[in-house]
Structure formats: structure tokens, C-alpha cells
């Protein structure tokens, strides 16, 4: 287990991307039935995309987006033999009122992470005495760093700084957002369910979970907690991204829940019918099959390029806003 803490600084024009970002995050999702917020979607996608980088890069991007001075904490645990590659970032606003919890997705060169993705298994998690079948590899990665993440969130709830545990911030945690791309999105969902079942004080501060290119992580029937959480879950799917349809049904039936926003030809819309689980691996693009230890023909329907986090970031950037690089291209 490794934990790294870093102080995010200030930035110059053309940043920040969003003035008063903390206030925007506090104003969004105050009610369970609130609609998806485009600023929150862009901020979460950017955080999820750069979670593949180091702590300094994550802190830099969150400063540019508009958080200004903030605490950025990385919690990471790796156990190759158990296919564990669990990494989480917690970003706490200087005032303490907002925390973003972001899970890193599957790193392209990390073989253990890919093997964990393929380890569907038949595990279940208990939610208020109800069993929920979950993807074994995803759940194992959540549990690997669960208590360290919960400890950090409890500190934020007590009004303590995540940069210096002995120091206090101006306010205790008011608004928690959970996010992740790919595997990170699946972990964000499972962590949110665990919080709602076991850590009610923190769960009360959970405003929403935003995921991007998230694979399937849970089976039916969905317990009450999952149904209660569903209105706060906003899943974003590029139309030709194959990962939201994985793992294939041959590994066991799994389902998506929450609100799904699908991007087709640059336009996002909420869809009533979620992405279906692939029947088998024949639909997966040839470019991803070697990573899964398989071979096959390329699918005309899917392209792995659309799963890349930078495509989600670009597609979610509101018109007229500069990018995290400061350009409008």
C-alpha cells in the first residue's frame, strides 16, 4: 500500500476552465432526482481520464479546471498474484466542502489489471442482508483499498485536511462525487453501494457517481440499495465503445443500472434501454482481444478507440469552454 499527498496550487489565464467550481459542485445534485449536470460531467471525465497519470498531473488538471488550491491524495495497492491493481485519488477543496473520489481504470500495459478484468467469478456482496452478485475482479480491487479510502472520507467528514491529518479545514464534507473511467467506473459503482450499506454518514454526502465507458459489474436481481442508488448514477457511453457491453454473457449474466447517457455523432442523450451485454467475444474488436488472451475478427460495430478517456473528455467539454490544455480546439 502506498499513499501520496500533494497540495494543488494556482494557475494563470486562460485558466480556470470554470470560475467558482466549488460552488457549482455544491449546487449540483442537491436532490436525488436531479438531472445530469454538464459541468459535473466534464469535470468528472477529466479527473477520471487523468487518474491514469501521477498525483502531480491529477492535481494540476484539477487546479486548471477550477478547484484552485486543494489537497490531492493517491491511495494505491498492487498484488500481482491476485490480479489487484487498485488506485484511487481523493481531491478535497481547500474549504473542505467538496471531495471527488476517482478510481483509476485499467492501465493498457498492466497485465495484472487485464487479468482482473477477465476474472468475472461468482462472488457476491452483502447489502443490508441482501446478496448482489458482482464481478469478482472489480470487487476485489475495491476491497483492496476500501478501508484506506473510507478512513480518508471520514477525516473529510470530520472537517480535517487530507493533506495534513492534524490540520482542520473551514468546513466538513458536504458534497461527495465518485467517478472513474472503464474499470474505475465499475469500482466507483461498487464502492458507492458499499458506502450506502456500511457507511451511512459518508453516503449521506454522496451527491452522484459519474462513470465513463464503464463495464458491467453487477447481476440481477438488484437489491433495494442498488435501486435506491440508481438515480444518482450517471453512466456515459460512446456509441461505438465495446467495453460497456463486457464481460460477455458467456461469463455469466450481468446488468447495467442507473441513468445512461449515450453519445452518437457528438450528441449526448439519455436512453431508456441500457447497453446490452455482449452475447460472446465475437463482437469485440480484434485490437482488444490480445489483451484478453483471445483472437477473432474485427467488429464493424465497435472500435476500441472510442473507449479512450480523452474521447470522453473531448465529447463532454461544453461549447465555448477551453480544454484542460487551455485551447478551444
C-alpha positions as CSV (number, residue, x, y, z in Angstrom):
1,X,0.0,0.0,0.0
2,X,1.3,3.4,-0.9
3,X,-0.3,6.8,0.0
4,X,0.9,10.1,-1.5
5,X,-0.4,13.5,-0.6
6,X,0.1,16.7,-2.6
7,X,-1.0,20.3,-2.4
8,X,-2.6,21.6,-5.6
9,X,-1.7,25.1,-6.5
10,X,-2.9,28.1,-8.5
11,X,-2.9,28.7,-12.3
12,X,-2.8,31.5,-14.8
13,X,-5.0,32.5,-17.7
14,X,-6.7,31.0,-19.7
15,X,-7.5,29.0,-16.6
16,X,-9.5,28.2,-14.7
17,X,-11.9,26.4,-17.0
18,X,-14.7,27.1,-14.5
19,X,-14.9,30.1,-12.2
20,X,-16.4,29.2,-8.8
21,X,-16.2,25.4,-9.5
22,X,-16.6,24.5,-5.8
23,X,-19.9,26.5,-5.7
24,X,-21.0,24.7,-8.9
25,X,-20.3,21.3,-7.4
26,X,-22.2,22.3,-4.2
27,X,-25.2,23.5,-6.2
28,X,-25.5,20.4,-8.4
29,X,-27.3,17.2,-7.4
30,X,-28.8,18.5,-4.2
31,X,-31.9,16.3,-4.8
32,X,-31.9,12.6,-5.8
33,X,-33.9,13.2,-8.9
34,X,-31.8,16.0,-10.3
35,X,-30.8,15.7,-14.0
36,X,-27.2,15.2,-15.2
37,X,-25.1,18.3,-14.9
38,X,-22.9,19.1,-17.9
39,X,-20.2,20.9,-15.8
40,X,-20.0,18.0,-13.4
41,X,-19.8,15.5,-16.3
42,X,-16.9,17.4,-17.9
43,X,-15.0,17.8,-14.6
44,X,-15.5,14.1,-13.6
45,X,-14.5,12.9,-17.1
46,X,-11.3,15.0,-16.9
47,X,-10.5,13.7,-13.4
48,X,-11.2,10.1,-14.5
49,X,-9.0,10.5,-17.6
50,X,-6.0,11.9,-15.8
51,X,-6.3,9.3,-13.0
52,X,-4.1,7.2,-15.2
53,X,-1.3,9.6,-14.5
54,X,0.6,10.6,-11.4
55,X,-0.5,12.6,-8.4
56,X,1.1,15.8,-9.7
57,X,-0.7,15.6,-13.0
58,X,-4.1,15.0,-11.4
59,X,-3.6,17.9,-9.1
60,X,-2.5,20.1,-12.0
61,X,-5.6,19.3,-14.0
62,X,-8.0,19.8,-11.1
63,X,-6.4,23.2,-10.4
64,X,-6.8,24.1,-14.1
65,X,-10.5,23.1,-14.0
66,X,-11.2,25.5,-11.2
67,X,-10.5,23.9,-7.8
68,X,-7.5,26.1,-7.1
69,X,-5.6,25.2,-4.0
70,X,-6.6,21.8,-2.9
71,X,-5.4,18.5,-1.3
72,X,-4.8,15.6,-3.7
73,X,-4.3,12.1,-2.2
74,X,-3.4,8.9,-4.1
75,X,-4.0,5.5,-2.5
76,X,-2.6,2.5,-4.3
77,X,-2.3,-1.2,-3.7
78,X,-0.9,-3.8,-6.1
79,X,-0.9,-7.6,-5.6
80,X,0.1,-9.2,-9.0
81,X,-0.7,-12.8,-8.0
82,X,-4.3,-11.8,-7.0
83,X,-4.8,-9.5,-10.1
84,X,-5.1,-6.5,-7.8
85,X,-4.2,-3.1,-9.2
86,X,-6.3,-0.7,-7.1
87,X,-5.6,3.1,-7.3
88,X,-7.8,5.9,-6.0
89,X,-7.5,9.6,-5.9
90,X,-9.2,11.9,-3.4
91,X,-9.4,15.6,-4.2
92,X,-10.5,17.8,-1.4
93,X,-11.3,21.5,-2.0
94,X,-9.4,24.0,0.2
95,X,-12.6,24.8,2.1
96,X,-13.3,21.1,2.7
97,X,-16.8,21.2,1.5
98,X,-16.3,19.1,-1.7
99,X,-14.4,15.9,-2.2
100,X,-14.0,14.0,-5.5
101,X,-13.2,10.3,-5.3
102,X,-11.8,8.9,-8.5
103,X,-10.7,5.4,-9.3
104,X,-8.1,4.7,-11.9
105,X,-9.2,2.4,-14.8
106,X,-7.2,-0.4,-16.4
107,X,-3.8,0.7,-17.5
108,X,-3.0,-0.6,-21.0
109,X,0.3,-2.1,-20.1
110,X,-0.7,-3.6,-16.7
111,X,-1.2,-7.3,-17.3
112,X,-2.5,-8.0,-13.8
113,X,-5.2,-5.4,-14.2
114,X,-6.4,-7.0,-17.5
115,X,-6.4,-10.4,-15.8
116,X,-8.5,-8.9,-13.0
117,X,-10.9,-7.6,-15.6
118,X,-11.3,-11.0,-17.1
119,X,-11.8,-12.7,-13.6
120,X,-15.6,-12.5,-13.6
121,X,-16.1,-15.2,-11.0
122,X,-19.2,-15.7,-8.9
123,X,-18.7,-13.5,-5.9
124,X,-21.4,-11.5,-4.1
125,X,-21.5,-8.5,-1.8
126,X,-24.0,-8.2,1.1
127,X,-26.1,-5.0,1.1
128,X,-28.4,-4.8,4.1
129,X,-28.7,-8.6,4.3
130,X,-29.4,-8.9,0.6
131,X,-26.9,-10.5,-1.8
132,X,-25.8,-8.9,-5.0
133,X,-23.8,-10.9,-7.5
134,X,-20.8,-8.9,-8.6
135,X,-17.8,-9.1,-10.9
136,X,-15.1,-10.8,-8.8
137,X,-12.1,-8.9,-10.2
138,X,-13.7,-5.5,-9.9
139,X,-14.9,-6.2,-6.4
140,X,-11.5,-7.5,-5.2
141,X,-9.9,-4.3,-6.4
142,X,-12.4,-2.2,-4.5
143,X,-11.9,-4.2,-1.3
144,X,-8.1,-3.9,-1.7
145,X,-8.1,-0.2,-0.8
146,X,-11.6,0.2,0.7
147,X,-10.7,0.9,4.3
148,X,-8.0,3.4,3.4
149,X,-10.5,5.3,1.2
150,X,-13.1,5.2,3.9
151,X,-10.6,6.5,6.5
152,X,-9.8,9.4,4.3
153,X,-13.5,10.2,3.7
154,X,-14.2,10.0,7.5
155,X,-11.4,12.6,8.0
156,X,-13.1,14.9,5.5
157,X,-16.4,14.3,7.2
158,X,-14.8,15.4,10.5
159,X,-13.5,18.6,8.9
160,X,-9.9,17.5,8.7
161,X,-7.4,18.2,5.9
162,X,-6.5,15.3,3.7
163,X,-3.1,17.0,3.2
164,X,-2.3,17.2,6.9
165,X,-4.5,15.0,9.1
166,X,-3.7,17.1,12.2
167,X,-5.0,20.3,10.5
168,X,-8.6,21.4,10.1
169,X,-10.3,22.9,7.1
170,X,-13.0,25.5,7.2
171,X,-15.9,23.1,6.7
172,X,-16.6,19.4,7.0
173,X,-17.5,17.4,3.8
174,X,-20.8,18.5,2.3
175,X,-20.7,17.1,-1.3
176,X,-19.0,13.9,-2.4
177,X,-18.7,12.9,-6.0
178,X,-17.4,9.4,-7.1
179,X,-16.1,8.8,-10.6
180,X,-14.0,6.6,-12.8
181,X,-13.3,5.5,-16.4
182,X,-13.6,1.9,-17.5
183,X,-12.6,-0.4,-14.6
184,X,-12.5,2.8,-12.5
185,X,-16.2,3.3,-13.2
186,X,-17.1,-0.2,-12.1
187,X,-15.1,0.3,-8.9
188,X,-16.9,3.7,-8.3
189,X,-20.3,1.9,-8.5
190,X,-19.3,-0.9,-6.2
191,X,-17.7,1.5,-3.7
192,X,-20.8,3.6,-3.7
193,X,-23.0,0.6,-3.0
194,X,-20.7,-0.4,-0.1
195,X,-20.8,3.0,1.4
196,X,-24.6,3.1,1.3
197,X,-24.7,-0.3,3.1
198,X,-22.0,0.1,5.6
199,X,-21.0,3.8,5.9
200,X,-24.2,5.8,6.1
201,X,-22.7,9.1,7.4
202,X,-20.5,9.3,4.3
203,X,-23.2,8.0,2.0
204,X,-25.5,10.9,3.1
205,X,-23.0,13.3,1.4
206,X,-22.8,11.3,-1.8
207,X,-24.3,13.6,-4.5
208,X,-23.7,11.5,-7.6
209,X,-21.5,8.9,-9.3
210,X,-20.4,9.7,-12.9
211,X,-18.8,6.9,-14.9
212,X,-17.3,6.7,-18.4
213,X,-17.1,3.6,-20.6
214,X,-18.0,1.5,-17.5
215,X,-18.2,-2.3,-18.0
216,X,-20.9,-4.4,-16.4
217,X,-20.3,-5.1,-12.7
218,X,-23.5,-6.5,-11.1
219,X,-26.1,-9.2,-11.7
220,X,-29.8,-9.5,-11.1
221,X,-31.9,-9.3,-9.1
222,X,-30.8,-5.9,-7.9
223,X,-31.3,-5.3,-4.1
224,X,-33.1,-2.3,-2.7
225,X,-29.9,-0.3,-2.1
226,X,-28.9,-0.7,-5.8
227,X,-32.3,0.6,-6.9
228,X,-32.1,3.5,-4.4
229,X,-28.6,4.4,-5.7
230,X,-29.6,4.2,-9.4
231,X,-31.0,7.8,-9.7
232,X,-27.6,9.1,-8.6
233,X,-25.6,7.0,-11.1
234,X,-24.9,8.7,-14.4
235,X,-23.2,6.3,-16.9
236,X,-21.7,7.8,-20.1
237,X,-21.2,5.6,-23.1
238,X,-19.7,6.4,-26.5
239,X,-21.9,4.7,-29.1
240,X,-19.0,2.5,-30.5
241,X,-17.2,1.8,-27.3
242,X,-17.2,-2.0,-26.8
243,X,-16.3,-2.1,-23.1
244,X,-19.7,-1.2,-21.6
245,X,-21.0,-4.4,-23.1
246,X,-18.3,-6.5,-21.4
247,X,-17.8,-9.0,-19.9
248,X,-19.7,-11.2,-22.4
249,X,-22.7,-13.2,-21.3
250,X,-20.8,-16.4,-21.7
251,X,-19.0,-15.4,-18.4
252,X,-22.4,-15.1,-16.7
253,X,-25.3,-12.6,-17.0
254,X,-24.7,-9.0,-15.7
255,X,-26.8,-5.8,-16.0
256,X,-26.3,-2.1,-16.1
257,X,-28.4,0.2,-13.9
258,X,-28.6,3.9,-13.3
259,X,-29.1,6.6,-16.0
260,X,-27.3,6.0,-19.2
261,X,-26.2,8.9,-21.5
262,X,-25.1,7.8,-24.9
263,X,-23.0,9.8,-27.4
264,X,-23.8,9.4,-31.1
265,X,-22.3,11.8,-33.6
266,X,-21.2,14.2,-30.9
267,X,-24.7,14.4,-29.3
268,X,-25.4,13.1,-25.8
269,X,-28.9,11.9,-24.9
270,X,-30.4,9.9,-22.1
271,X,-31.6,6.5,-23.3
272,X,-34.2,4.2,-21.7
273,X,-32.6,0.9,-22.8
274,X,-29.1,0.5,-21.4
275,X,-26.2,-1.1,-23.4
276,X,-26.8,-4.8,-23.6
277,X,-24.3,-7.4,-22.5
278,X,-22.5,-8.9,-25.5
279,X,-23.5,-12.5,-26.1
280,X,-19.9,-13.6,-26.8
281,X,-16.5,-12.3,-27.6
282,X,-17.0,-12.4,-31.4
283,X,-18.3,-8.8,-31.2
284,X,-15.1,-7.4,-29.6
285,X,-12.7,-5.6,-31.8
286,X,-9.6,-7.5,-32.8
287,X,-7.4,-4.8,-31.3
288,X,-8.6,-5.6,-27.7
289,X,-8.7,-9.4,-28.0
290,X,-4.9,-10.0,-27.5
291,X,-5.2,-8.1,-24.2
292,X,-7.9,-10.7,-23.2
293,X,-5.9,-13.6,-24.4
294,X,-8.3,-14.2,-27.3
295,X,-8.4,-13.9,-31.1
296,X,-11.1,-13.1,-33.5
297,X,-12.3,-10.8,-36.3
298,X,-12.9,-7.1,-36.0
299,X,-16.4,-6.0,-35.3
300,X,-17.9,-3.3,-37.7
301,X,-20.0,-2.0,-34.8
302,X,-17.3,-1.3,-32.2
303,X,-14.0,0.5,-32.1
304,X,-11.6,0.4,-29.2
305,X,-10.5,4.0,-29.9
306,X,-13.8,5.3,-28.6
307,X,-13.1,3.8,-25.2
308,X,-10.1,6.1,-24.8
309,X,-10.6,8.6,-21.9
310,X,-9.6,11.6,-24.0
311,X,-12.5,11.0,-26.3
312,X,-14.9,11.1,-23.4
313,X,-13.3,14.3,-22.1
314,X,-13.5,16.0,-25.5
315,X,-17.1,14.9,-26.1
316,X,-18.2,16.2,-22.8
317,X,-16.5,19.6,-22.8
318,X,-19.2,22.3,-23.1
319,X,-19.2,24.5,-26.1
320,X,-17.1,27.7,-25.5
321,X,-15.0,26.3,-22.7
322,X,-11.3,25.9,-23.0
323,X,-9.8,22.5,-22.7
324,X,-7.6,21.3,-19.8
325,X,-4.7,22.4,-22.1
326,X,-6.1,26.0,-22.4
327,X,-7.2,25.8,-26.1
328,X,-10.6,25.9,-27.8
329,X,-9.7,23.4,-30.5
